């Protein structure tokens, strides 16, 4: 298996609506993050599915210390 290939066994995918609920933002915001390349997603037909791990990584990297 090549270094860039990752096994997808056990990956939990979320819909755009589920991601929006978790992040407490609109679905349009999630679509902007996906189209802007800030949030990893897989296209399934006309829909997007986002790996749950990608949501956690995005939120972890988005923390801002105002202090």
C-alpha positions, -999 to 999 in steps of 0.1 A, spaced: 0 0 0 14 34 -10 21 60 18 -7 83 7 -33 55 7 -52 51 39 -75 22 47 -111 33 51 -123 4 72 -141 17 102 -143 53 90 -175 70 102 -189 94 76 -212 123 85 -236 141 62 -233 178 57 -264 183 80 -248 162 107 -215 182 105 -235 214 107 -252 201 139 -219 191 155 -203 224 146 -235 245 153 -232 263 119 -254 263 88 -251 237 61 -240 264 37 -210 271 60 -201 234 58 -204 235 20 -181 265 20 -155 247 41 -156 216 19 -154 236 -14 -126 258 0 -106 227 9 -106 234 46 -127 203 54 -120 170 38 -150 153 22 -159 125 -2 -184 130 -30 -211 103 -32 -233 109 -62 -245 145 -57 -239 145 -19 -209 150 3 -198 128 32 -173 141 57 -151 117 78 -158 122 114 -121 124 121 -118 154 96 -144 173 117 -125 167 149 -92 177 132 -107 209 118 -121 219 152 -89 211 170 -69 233 145 -95 261 147 -90 269 183 -81 305 188 -64 319 219 -77 354 223 -57 359 253 
